[in-house]
Amino acid sequence: MNQPIKRPGRRILLTAITLPAVLAYLISVAGWYLSPEVSWILPLFSVGFAYGWLFLFMLLWPWFKTHKRVAYALVLLLLTGAPPAAVTFSVGWQKDFLEKRQNNALRIMQWNSNSLPGYDIGWTNNPHLFKRKAAADFIHRYQPDILCIQDFSDIVDRRMYSNITLMTDTLEYPHAHLAKFGFTLNKYGKVSNYIGIFSKQPPVTKGIHWYSSYAFPEAIVWADFLLNGRLVRVVSTHFQSMHFFSHTQFANVVLPYWQKPDSAIIMNPGILFKLRHFQQRHLLQAKELRRFLDTCSVPVILGADLNTVPANYVYRIVKGELNDGFPGSKTGLGATYNYLAPNLRIDYLLNDKKLTPQVWKHHENGFFDHDHLMADYQWIQND
């Protein structure tokens, strides 16, 4: 009988590839289980979790051919990453999103609108003006009942198109529940900045919970609506942006007043420096948002820009027992932010388990820097 040919060179090469991959993977998985308070490097590696998990999966076959015990060890490592993998990856068919929803559903859209630029009337060739119109046409086409919106702004000036008027009048969302967290003065006038909710139906009750630290201009905006005679609470919020490129954006202008306490961080060109700082901020916001959600007496639908990926401890805190509609809605990583990396799913539409999305869709037309999410929610029968 012929003896199997030994190839020590192959094993040495595989080992040289596998050892650093396993180390990086273990750090990225730790970002799901351990708080950023342990080490700021954990959330940074969690951004690469998807690639690390896939890379180890690809190493299984060559190790099965070379040394099965190592392959079995890799399987165990992959299982430790099963919880973050379950919310990071999606395998499924993207369903068609009907223009008209069913009568017994509530259609909600989550969108970071990047200030909804393009409001300069005098600049007819402004590319943002056409994107703004495309966004308005999309909303008019699909008619979501409620919009959870972040990074929304408005300018009061006769030369400008008003974003609030666009929403409340042109697009027929007369009920605007907005938390104004600051303003900027520029050559056009006063630009006011908001996080909020626009709706076609009036809320039964509503409120604003401001994050307790003075450093957080953002708020948790919430409103209760009737869905088939029962209350559901819609929540909109935003975690602090990391201002990666603000040192060039604000090079020749004065920082808005609400950002001045962080001016040393915002104007620092070091991306790692900013990651280290704002990850701690996100953790504080996540804990406060979780405390708020735990006090809600009615089922919640949360639309949010968390500025963090699903494999992160911050996402894990916020999600809690809520359902994420992304897994199974399509195949891929579902990046909602269209810059920096192809796996940045940082926008979320989460729901209480008493509700189910009839259809949940990540729309990839991304009018500005963020894509948007939309779902039709119904009560689970016999609940």
DRENTOR-753316 format. One record per residue (C-alpha): x, y, z; residue in three letters; residue number from 1. Coordinates in pm, whole numbers. Layout:
BEGIN
<site u="X" v="Y" w="Z" aa="ala" i="NUM"/>
...
This chain:
BEGIN
<site u="0" v="0" w="0" aa="met" i="1"/>
<site u="128" v="343" w="-92" aa="asn" i="2"/>
<site u="198" v="571" w="204" aa="gln" i="3"/>
<site u="54" v="926" w="187" aa="pro" i="4"/>
<site u="304" v="1182" w="70" aa="ile" i="5"/>
<site u="408" v="1415" w="348" aa="lys" i="6"/>
<site u="435" v="1780" w="258" aa="arg" i="7"/>
<site u="595" v="1963" w="551" aa="pro" i="8"/>
<site u="628" v="2278" w="343" aa="gly" i="9"/>
<site u="249" v="2299" w="299" aa="arg" i="10"/>
<site u="190" v="2260" w="672" aa="arg" i="11"/>
<site u="450" v="2528" w="754" aa="ile" i="12"/>
<site u="284" v="2769" w="508" aa="leu" i="13"/>
<site u="-64" v="2693" w="643" aa="leu" i="14"/>
<site u="58" v="2744" w="998" aa="thr" i="15"/>
<site u="219" v="3076" w="907" aa="ala" i="16"/>
<site u="-111" v="3191" w="756" aa="ile" i="17"/>
<site u="-339" v="3048" w="1024" aa="thr" i="18"/>
<site u="-171" v="3167" w="1344" aa="leu" i="19"/>
<site u="-200" v="3545" w="1280" aa="pro" i="20"/>
<site u="-548" v="3491" w="1134" aa="ala" i="21"/>
<site u="-661" v="3312" w="1451" aa="val" i="22"/>
<site u="-513" v="3584" w="1672" aa="leu" i="23"/>
<site u="-688" v="3862" w="1480" aa="ala" i="24"/>
<site u="-1011" v="3660" w="1480" aa="tyr" i="25"/>
<site u="-1002" v="3603" w="1856" aa="leu" i="26"/>
<site u="-963" v="3977" w="1917" aa="ile" i="27"/>
<site u="-1252" v="4052" w="1679" aa="ser" i="28"/>
<site u="-1478" v="3796" w="1852" aa="val" i="29"/>
<site u="-1385" v="3942" w="2190" aa="ala" i="30"/>
<site u="-1535" v="4270" w="2064" aa="gly" i="31"/>
<site u="-1878" v="4102" w="2083" aa="trp" i="32"/>
<site u="-1839" v="3957" w="2431" aa="tyr" i="33"/>
<site u="-1626" v="4221" w="2606" aa="leu" i="34"/>
<site u="-1694" v="4589" w="2669" aa="ser" i="35"/>
<site u="-1475" v="4854" w="2504" aa="pro" i="36"/>
<site u="-1386" v="4946" w="2861" aa="glu" i="37"/>
<site u="-1160" v="4639" w="2860" aa="val" i="38"/>
<site u="-966" v="4764" w="2559" aa="ser" i="39"/>
<site u="-1042" v="5018" w="2288" aa="trp" i="40"/>
<site u="-882" v="4786" w="2032" aa="ile" i="41"/>
<site u="-1169" v="4535" w="2055" aa="leu" i="42"/>
<site u="-1430" v="4744" w="1867" aa="pro" i="43"/>
<site u="-1168" v="4829" w="1606" aa="leu" i="44"/>
<site u="-1108" v="4460" w="1530" aa="phe" i="45"/>
<site u="-1481" v="4386" w="1540" aa="ser" i="46"/>
<site u="-1513" v="4590" w="1219" aa="val" i="47"/>
<site u="-1310" v="4315" w="1051" aa="gly" i="48"/>
<site u="-1495" v="4026" w="1216" aa="phe" i="49"/>
<site u="-1682" v="3935" w="897" aa="ala" i="50"/>
<site u="-1361" v="3892" w="702" aa="tyr" i="51"/>
<site u="-1187" v="3702" w="981" aa="gly" i="52"/>
<site u="-1476" v="3459" w="1021" aa="trp" i="53"/>
<site u="-1490" v="3394" w="646" aa="leu" i="54"/>
<site u="-1114" v="3353" w="623" aa="phe" i="55"/>
<site u="-1109" v="3088" w="899" aa="leu" i="56"/>
<site u="-1398" v="2913" w="727" aa="phe" i="57"/>
<site u="-1193" v="2902" w="405" aa="met" i="58"/>
<site u="-900" v="2748" w="595" aa="leu" i="59"/>
<site u="-1109" v="2452" w="708" aa="leu" i="60"/>
<site u="-1070" v="2248" w="390" aa="trp" i="61"/>
<site u="-690" v="2273" w="354" aa="pro" i="62"/>
<site u="-651" v="2182" w="721" aa="trp" i="63"/>
<site u="-887" v="1885" w="683" aa="phe" i="64"/>
<site u="-657" v="1765" w="408" aa="lys" i="65"/>
<site u="-344" v="1836" w="613" aa="thr" i="66"/>
<site u="-422" v="1794" w="984" aa="his" i="67"/>
<site u="-780" v="1718" w="1091" aa="lys" i="68"/>
<site u="-731" v="1808" w="1456" aa="arg" i="69"/>
<site u="-643" v="2162" w="1358" aa="val" i="70"/>
<site u="-954" v="2171" w="1139" aa="ala" i="71"/>
<site u="-1170" v="2062" w="1432" aa="tyr" i="72"/>
<site u="-1013" v="2336" w="1646" aa="ala" i="73"/>
<site u="-1102" v="2590" w="1376" aa="leu" i="74"/>
<site u="-1462" v="2464" w="1381" aa="val" i="75"/>
<site u="-1478" v="2532" w="1756" aa="leu" i="76"/>
<site u="-1338" v="2881" w="1701" aa="leu" i="77"/>
<site u="-1600" v="2949" w="1435" aa="leu" i="78"/>
<site u="-1872" v="2839" w="1675" aa="leu" i="79"/>
<site u="-1756" v="3096" w="1931" aa="thr" i="80"/>
<site u="-1830" v="3355" w="1664" aa="gly" i="81"/>
<site u="-2175" v="3214" w="1583" aa="ala" i="82"/>
<site u="-2373" v="3486" w="1772" aa="pro" i="83"/>
<site u="-2206" v="3783" w="1599" aa="pro" i="84"/>
<site u="-2201" v="3591" w="1268" aa="ala" i="85"/>
<site u="-2579" v="3540" w="1294" aa="ala" i="86"/>
<site u="-2637" v="3918" w="1283" aa="val" i="87"/>
<site u="-2344" v="4008" w="1057" aa="thr" i="88"/>
<site u="-2421" v="3778" w="765" aa="phe" i="89"/>
<site u="-2748" v="3730" w="584" aa="ser" i="90"/>
<site u="-2840" v="3448" w="349" aa="val" i="91"/>
<site u="-3170" v="3484" w="169" aa="gly" i="92"/>
<site u="-3358" v="3625" w="-126" aa="trp" i="93"/>
<site u="-3434" v="3995" w="-137" aa="gln" i="94"/>
<site u="-3810" v="4028" w="-171" aa="lys" i="95"/>
<site u="-3990" v="4281" w="-384" aa="asp" i="96"/>
<site u="-4120" v="4571" w="-182" aa="phe" i="97"/>
<site u="-4477" v="4650" w="-288" aa="leu" i="98"/>
<site u="-4564" v="5015" w="-330" aa="glu" i="99"/>
<site u="-4890" v="4969" w="-142" aa="lys" i="100"/>
<site u="-4877" v="4814" w="202" aa="arg" i="101"/>
<site u="-5152" v="4598" w="347" aa="gln" i="102"/>
<site u="-5415" v="4770" w="561" aa="asn" i="103"/>
<site u="-5317" v="4585" w="878" aa="asn" i="104"/>
<site u="-4948" v="4684" w="868" aa="ala" i="105"/>
<site u="-4739" v="4982" w="971" aa="leu" i="106"/>
<site u="-4472" v="5088" w="721" aa="arg" i="107"/>
<site u="-4162" v="5242" w="878" aa="ile" i="108"/>
<site u="-3856" v="5388" w="710" aa="met" i="109"/>
<site u="-3519" v="5439" w="882" aa="gln" i="110"/>
<site u="-3293" v="5701" w="724" aa="trp" i="111"/>
<site u="-2988" v="5907" w="810" aa="asn" i="112"/>
<site u="-3053" v="6188" w="561" aa="ser" i="113"/>
<site u="-2709" v="6355" w="580" aa="asn" i="114"/>
<site u="-2883" v="6691" w="640" aa="ser" i="115"/>
<site u="-3089" v="6635" w="320" aa="leu" i="116"/>
<site u="-2867" v="6872" w="117" aa="pro" i="117"/>
<site u="-2969" v="7042" w="-205" aa="gly" i="118"/>
<site u="-3181" v="7323" w="-65" aa="tyr" i="119"/>
<site u="-3013" v="7610" w="-254" aa="asp" i="120"/>
<site u="-3274" v="7746" w="-495" aa="ile" i="121"/>
<site u="-3027" v="7960" w="-687" aa="gly" i="122"/>
<site u="-2792" v="7673" w="-780" aa="trp" i="123"/>
<site u="-2989" v="7488" w="-1045" aa="thr" i="124"/>
<site u="-2703" v="7249" w="-1129" aa="asn" i="125"/>
<site u="-2649" v="7144" w="-770" aa="asn" i="126"/>
<site u="-2618" v="6762" w="-787" aa="pro" i="127"/>
<site u="-2759" v="6736" w="-435" aa="his" i="128"/>
<site u="-3078" v="6904" w="-558" aa="leu" i="129"/>
<site u="-3144" v="6614" w="-795" aa="phe" i="130"/>
<site u="-3065" v="6358" w="-525" aa="lys" i="131"/>
<site u="-3297" v="6543" w="-288" aa="arg" i="132"/>
<site u="-3574" v="6520" w="-549" aa="lys" i="133"/>
<site u="-3499" v="6150" w="-601" aa="ala" i="134"/>
<site u="-3531" v="6093" w="-226" aa="ala" i="135"/>
<site u="-3860" v="6282" w="-219" aa="ala" i="136"/>
<site u="-3991" v="6081" w="-516" aa="asp" i="137"/>
<site u="-3895" v="5756" w="-345" aa="phe" i="138"/>
<site u="-4077" v="5850" w="-23" aa="ile" i="139"/>
<site u="-4380" v="5964" w="-222" aa="his" i="140"/>
<site u="-4378" v="5634" w="-414" aa="arg" i="141"/>
<site u="-4365" v="5398" w="-115" aa="tyr" i="142"/>
<site u="-4557" v="5616" w="134" aa="gln" i="143"/>
<site u="-4410" v="5494" w="464" aa="pro" i="144"/>
<site u="-4642" v="5574" w="753" aa="asp" i="145"/>
<site u="-4355" v="5683" w="976" aa="ile" i="146"/>
<site u="-4002" v="5804" w="908" aa="leu" i="147"/>
<site u="-3728" v="5769" w="1170" aa="cys" i="148"/>
<site u="-3479" v="6031" w="1056" aa="ile" i="149"/>
<site u="-3137" v="6142" w="1178" aa="gln" i="150"/>
<site u="-2892" v="6411" w="1068" aa="asp" i="151"/>
<site u="-3187" v="6615" w="944" aa="phe" i="152"/>
<site u="-3143" v="6989" w="899" aa="ser" i="153"/>
<site u="-3343" v="7291" w="791" aa="asp" i="154"/>
<site u="-3262" v="7647" w="684" aa="ile" i="155"/>
<site u="-3500" v="7939" w="722" aa="val" i="156"/>
<site u="-3417" v="8164" w="427" aa="asp" i="157"/>
<site u="-3612" v="8281" w="123" aa="arg" i="158"/>
<site u="-3339" v="8147" w="-107" aa="arg" i="159"/>
<site u="-3366" v="7794" w="31" aa="met" i="160"/>
<site u="-3596" v="7501" w="-6" aa="tyr" i="161"/>
<site u="-3720" v="7419" w="346" aa="ser" i="162"/>
<site u="-3665" v="7054" w="439" aa="asn" i="163"/>
<site u="-3935" v="7064" w="706" aa="ile" i="164"/>
<site u="-4185" v="7204" w="456" aa="thr" i="165"/>
<site u="-4082" v="6936" w="208" aa="leu" i="166"/>
<site u="-4167" v="6668" w="465" aa="met" i="167"/>
<site u="-4480" v="6814" w="624" aa="thr" i="168"/>
<site u="-4641" v="6975" w="319" aa="asp" i="169"/>
<site u="-4510" v="6834" w="-10" aa="thr" i="170"/>
<site u="-4473" v="6474" w="112" aa="leu" i="171"/>
<site u="-4771" v="6497" w="350" aa="glu" i="172"/>
<site u="-4616" v="6410" w="685" aa="tyr" i="173"/>
<site u="-4795" v="6676" w="890" aa="pro" i="174"/>
<site u="-4683" v="6541" w="1228" aa="his" i="175"/>
<site u="-4321" v="6636" w="1291" aa="ala" i="176"/>
<site u="-4172" v="6533" w="1624" aa="his" i="177"/>
<site u="-3817" v="6669" w="1620" aa="leu" i="178"/>
<site u="-3542" v="6717" w="1875" aa="ala" i="179"/>
<site u="-3335" v="7021" w="1782" aa="lys" i="180"/>
<site u="-2985" v="6959" w="1910" aa="phe" i="181"/>
<site u="-2796" v="7252" w="1762" aa="gly" i="182"/>
<site u="-2749" v="7497" w="1480" aa="phe" i="183"/>
<site u="-2477" v="7630" w="1254" aa="thr" i="184"/>
<site u="-2442" v="7978" w="1106" aa="leu" i="185"/>
<site u="-2318" v="7991" w="748" aa="asn" i="186"/>
<site u="-2345" v="8225" w="450" aa="lys" i="187"/>
<site u="-2703" v="8114" w="390" aa="tyr" i="188"/>
<site u="-2822" v="8174" w="743" aa="gly" i="189"/>
<site u="-2905" v="7955" w="1040" aa="lys" i="190"/>
<site u="-2899" v="7579" w="982" aa="val" i="191"/>
<site u="-3089" v="7391" w="1254" aa="ser" i="192"/>
<site u="-3010" v="7024" w="1317" aa="asn" i="193"/>
<site u="-3259" v="6757" w="1427" aa="tyr" i="194"/>
<site u="-3322" v="6396" w="1515" aa="ile" i="195"/>
<site u="-3683" v="6295" w="1493" aa="gly" i="196"/>
<site u="-3993" v="6127" w="1359" aa="ile" i="197"/>
<site u="-4226" v="6232" w="1078" aa="phe" i="198"/>
<site u="-4564" v="6060" w="1057" aa="ser" i="199"/>
<site u="-4885" v="6064" w="860" aa="lys" i="200"/>
<site u="-5099" v="5980" w="1161" aa="gln" i="201"/>
<site u="-5088" v="6176" w="1486" aa="pro" i="202"/>
<site u="-4903" v="6011" w="1773" aa="pro" i="203"/>
<site u="-5108" v="5914" w="2076" aa="val" i="204"/>
<site u="-4828" v="6043" w="2297" aa="thr" i="205"/>
<site u="-4468" v="6143" w="2240" aa="lys" i="206"/>
<site u="-4152" v="6250" w="2417" aa="gly" i="207"/>
<site u="-3782" v="6329" w="2397" aa="ile" i="208"/>
<site u="-3514" v="6179" w="2619" aa="his" i="209"/>
<site u="-3189" v="6373" w="2601" aa="trp" i="210"/>
<site u="-2871" v="6177" w="2664" aa="tyr" i="211"/>
<site u="-2761" v="6275" w="3012" aa="ser" i="212"/>
<site u="-2401" v="6372" w="2937" aa="ser" i="213"/>
<site u="-2346" v="6728" w="2820" aa="tyr" i="214"/>
<site u="-2113" v="6589" w="2555" aa="ala" i="215"/>
<site u="-2400" v="6422" w="2367" aa="phe" i="216"/>
<site u="-2610" v="6661" w="2160" aa="pro" i="217"/>
<site u="-2821" v="6371" w="2036" aa="glu" i="218"/>
<site u="-3149" v="6255" w="2185" aa="ala" i="219"/>
<site u="-3384" v="5958" w="2195" aa="ile" i="220"/>
<site u="-3704" v="6068" w="2020" aa="val" i="221"/>
<site u="-4010" v="5849" w="2070" aa="trp" i="222"/>
<site u="-4380" v="5846" w="1984" aa="ala" i="223"/>
<site u="-4663" v="5597" w="2038" aa="asp" i="224"/>
<site u="-4891" v="5508" w="1747" aa="phe" i="225"/>
<site u="-5192" v="5284" w="1702" aa="leu" i="226"/>
<site u="-5148" v="4966" w="1499" aa="leu" i="227"/>
<site u="-5478" v="4779" w="1470" aa="asn" i="228"/>
<site u="-5602" v="4932" w="1793" aa="gly" i="229"/>
<site u="-5287" v="4857" w="1995" aa="arg" i="230"/>
<site u="-5003" v="5089" w="2087" aa="leu" i="231"/>
<site u="-4657" v="5053" w="1941" aa="val" i="232"/>
<site u="-4369" v="5283" w="2031" aa="arg" i="233"/>
<site u="-4145" v="5409" w="1751" aa="val" i="234"/>
<site u="-3801" v="5528" w="1862" aa="val" i="235"/>
<site u="-3544" v="5725" w="1662" aa="ser" i="236"/>
<site u="-3190" v="5799" w="1775" aa="thr" i="237"/>
<site u="-2833" v="5858" w="1659" aa="his" i="238"/>
<site u="-2497" v="5775" w="1816" aa="phe" i="239"/>
<site u="-2221" v="6030" w="1780" aa="gln" i="240"/>
<site u="-2042" v="6051" w="1449" aa="ser" i="241"/>
<site u="-1669" v="5983" w="1463" aa="met" i="242"/>
<site u="-1574" v="6288" w="1254" aa="his" i="243"/>
<site u="-1297" v="6106" w="1068" aa="phe" i="244"/>
<site u="-1248" v="6387" w="816" aa="phe" i="245"/>
<site u="-1370" v="6689" w="1012" aa="ser" i="246"/>
<site u="-1017" v="6825" w="1046" aa="his" i="247"/>
<site u="-1040" v="6915" w="677" aa="thr" i="248"/>
<site u="-1414" v="6988" w="669" aa="gln" i="249"/>
<site u="-1384" v="7253" w="941" aa="phe" i="250"/>
<site u="-1037" v="7376" w="848" aa="ala" i="251"/>
<site u="-1160" v="7722" w="748" aa="asn" i="252"/>
<site u="-1481" v="7758" w="947" aa="val" i="253"/>
<site u="-1579" v="7781" w="1310" aa="val" i="254"/>
<site u="-1696" v="7458" w="1472" aa="leu" i="255"/>
<site u="-2065" v="7451" w="1569" aa="pro" i="256"/>
<site u="-2102" v="7539" w="1936" aa="tyr" i="257"/>
<site u="-2220" v="7191" w="2041" aa="trp" i="258"/>
<site u="-1903" v="7037" w="1900" aa="gln" i="259"/>
<site u="-1657" v="7275" w="2065" aa="lys" i="260"/>
<site u="-1613" v="7062" w="2380" aa="pro" i="261"/>
<site u="-1477" v="6793" w="2145" aa="asp" i="262"/>
<site u="-1277" v="7030" w="1925" aa="ser" i="263"/>
<site u="-942" v="6871" w="2019" aa="ala" i="264"/>
<site u="-1075" v="6533" w="1904" aa="ile" i="265"/>
<site u="-1268" v="6650" w="1599" aa="ile" i="266"/>
<site u="-977" v="6852" w="1461" aa="met" i="267"/>
<site u="-726" v="6573" w="1522" aa="asn" i="268"/>
<site u="-638" v="6396" w="1193" aa="pro" i="269"/>
<site u="-572" v="6062" w="1365" aa="gly" i="270"/>
<site u="-845" v="5808" w="1284" aa="ile" i="271"/>
<site u="-731" v="5565" w="1555" aa="leu" i="272"/>
<site u="-737" v="5848" w="1806" aa="phe" i="273"/>
<site u="-1098" v="5924" w="1715" aa="lys" i="274"/>
<site u="-1198" v="5559" w="1723" aa="leu" i="275"/>
<site u="-1059" v="5524" w="2073" aa="arg" i="276"/>
<site u="-1248" v="5831" w="2195" aa="his" i="277"/>
<site u="-1589" v="5785" w="2034" aa="phe" i="278"/>
<site u="-1617" v="5413" w="2105" aa="gln" i="279"/>
<site u="-1633" v="5500" w="2474" aa="gln" i="280"/>
<site u="-1902" v="5757" w="2394" aa="arg" i="281"/>
<site u="-2103" v="5499" w="2201" aa="his" i="282"/>
<site u="-2086" v="5262" w="2496" aa="leu" i="283"/>
<site u="-2232" v="5526" w="2728" aa="leu" i="284"/>
<site u="-2507" v="5605" w="2479" aa="gln" i="285"/>
<site u="-2583" v="5235" w="2431" aa="ala" i="286"/>
<site u="-2624" v="5180" w="2804" aa="lys" i="287"/>
<site u="-2856" v="5480" w="2835" aa="glu" i="288"/>
<site u="-3059" v="5375" w="2531" aa="leu" i="289"/>
<site u="-3091" v="5024" w="2674" aa="arg" i="290"/>
<site u="-3215" v="5164" w="3007" aa="arg" i="291"/>
<site u="-3473" v="5369" w="2819" aa="phe" i="292"/>
<site u="-3590" v="5071" w="2610" aa="leu" i="293"/>
<site u="-3621" v="4856" w="2921" aa="asp" i="294"/>
<site u="-3865" v="5108" w="3072" aa="thr" i="295"/>
<site u="-4095" v="5113" w="2768" aa="cys" i="296"/>
<site u="-4433" v="4968" w="2860" aa="ser" i="297"/>
<site u="-4540" v="4906" w="2499" aa="val" i="298"/>
<site u="-4365" v="4713" w="2217" aa="pro" i="299"/>
<site u="-4088" v="4908" w="2046" aa="val" i="300"/>
<site u="-3967" v="4957" w="1690" aa="ile" i="301"/>
<site u="-3623" v="5120" w="1690" aa="leu" i="302"/>
<site u="-3481" v="5308" w="1393" aa="gly" i="303"/>
<site u="-3124" v="5418" w="1459" aa="ala" i="304"/>
<site u="-2785" v="5507" w="1322" aa="asp" i="305"/>
<site u="-2559" v="5347" w="1584" aa="leu" i="306"/>
<site u="-2230" v="5417" w="1404" aa="asn" i="307"/>
<site u="-2115" v="5068" w="1493" aa="thr" i="308"/>
<site u="-2117" v="4728" w="1320" aa="val" i="309"/>
<site u="-2326" v="4429" w="1437" aa="pro" i="310"/>
<site u="-2027" v="4232" w="1571" aa="ala" i="311"/>
<site u="-1973" v="4501" w="1833" aa="asn" i="312"/>
<site u="-2057" v="4493" w="2204" aa="tyr" i="313"/>
<site u="-2243" v="4824" w="2162" aa="val" i="314"/>
<site u="-2483" v="4672" w="1910" aa="tyr" i="315"/>
<site u="-2531" v="4371" w="2137" aa="arg" i="316"/>
<site u="-2638" v="4597" w="2426" aa="ile" i="317"/>
<site u="-2881" v="4797" w="2213" aa="val" i="318"/>
<site u="-3035" v="4496" w="2043" aa="lys" i="319"/>
<site u="-3106" v="4308" w="2364" aa="gly" i="320"/>
<site u="-3414" v="4097" w="2297" aa="glu" i="321"/>
<site u="-3521" v="4295" w="1991" aa="leu" i="322"/>
<site u="-3530" v="4132" w="1649" aa="asn" i="323"/>
<site u="-3306" v="4251" w="1367" aa="asp" i="324"/>
<site u="-3484" v="4216" w="1034" aa="gly" i="325"/>
<site u="-3166" v="4204" w="827" aa="phe" i="326"/>
<site u="-3069" v="3832" w="860" aa="pro" i="327"/>
<site u="-3258" v="3643" w="591" aa="gly" i="328"/>
<site u="-3368" v="3954" w="403" aa="ser" i="329"/>
<site u="-3092" v="3924" w="137" aa="lys" i="330"/>
<site u="-2751" v="3765" w="90" aa="thr" i="331"/>
<site u="-2447" v="3962" w="198" aa="gly" i="332"/>
<site u="-2319" v="4194" w="469" aa="leu" i="333"/>
<site u="-2577" v="4467" w="416" aa="gly" i="334"/>
<site u="-2353" v="4773" w="435" aa="ala" i="335"/>
<site u="-2568" v="5083" w="487" aa="thr" i="336"/>
<site u="-2284" v="5337" w="486" aa="tyr" i="337"/>
<site u="-2135" v="5386" w="143" aa="asn" i="338"/>
<site u="-1779" v="5490" w="230" aa="tyr" i="339"/>
<site u="-1464" v="5361" w="402" aa="leu" i="340"/>
<site u="-1539" v="4985" w="400" aa="ala" i="341"/>
<site u="-1781" v="4751" w="218" aa="pro" i="342"/>
<site u="-1921" v="4596" w="536" aa="asn" i="343"/>
<site u="-2031" v="4898" w="741" aa="leu" i="344"/>
<site u="-2385" v="4810" w="845" aa="arg" i="345"/>
<site u="-2439" v="5088" w="1097" aa="ile" i="346"/>
<site u="-2809" v="5171" w="1040" aa="asp" i="347"/>
<site u="-3070" v="4949" w="1201" aa="tyr" i="348"/>
<site u="-3441" v="4879" w="1216" aa="leu" i="349"/>
<site u="-3512" v="4656" w="1517" aa="leu" i="350"/>
<site u="-3846" v="4541" w="1652" aa="asn" i="351"/>
<site u="-4009" v="4385" w="1956" aa="asp" i="352"/>
<site u="-4080" v="4012" w="1930" aa="lys" i="353"/>
<site u="-4453" v="4078" w="1951" aa="lys" i="354"/>
<site u="-4423" v="4229" w="1603" aa="leu" i="355"/>
<site u="-4309" v="4075" w="1278" aa="thr" i="356"/>
<site u="-4198" v="4243" w="956" aa="pro" i="357"/>
<site u="-4419" v="4129" w="673" aa="gln" i="358"/>
<site u="-4135" v="4240" w="448" aa="val" i="359"/>
<site u="-3805" v="4399" w="551" aa="trp" i="360"/>
<site u="-3582" v="4560" w="291" aa="lys" i="361"/>
<site u="-3250" v="4735" w="268" aa="his" i="362"/>
<site u="-3290" v="4982" w="-18" aa="his" i="363"/>
<site u="-2952" v="5037" w="-177" aa="glu" i="364"/>
<site u="-3022" v="5352" w="-379" aa="asn" i="365"/>
<site u="-2840" v="5553" w="-106" aa="gly" i="366"/>
<site u="-2933" v="5906" w="-210" aa="phe" i="367"/>
<site u="-2650" v="6051" w="-5" aa="phe" i="368"/>
<site u="-2401" v="5869" w="221" aa="asp" i="369"/>
<site u="-2644" v="5630" w="394" aa="his" i="370"/>
<site u="-2883" v="5373" w="251" aa="asp" i="371"/>
<site u="-3221" v="5339" w="411" aa="his" i="372"/>
<site u="-3429" v="5057" w="554" aa="leu" i="373"/>
<site u="-3802" v="4996" w="527" aa="met" i="374"/>
<site u="-4037" v="4737" w="673" aa="ala" i="375"/>
<site u="-4407" v="4664" w="705" aa="asp" i="376"/>
<site u="-4483" v="4554" w="1061" aa="tyr" i="377"/>
<site u="-4776" v="4349" w="1185" aa="gln" i="378"/>
<site u="-4871" v="4202" w="1520" aa="trp" i="379"/>
<site u="-4786" v="3835" w="1560" aa="ile" i="380"/>
<site u="-5113" v="3646" w="1547" aa="gln" i="381"/>
<site u="-5255" v="3509" w="1874" aa="asn" i="382"/>
<site u="-5007" v="3716" w="2072" aa="asp" i="383"/>
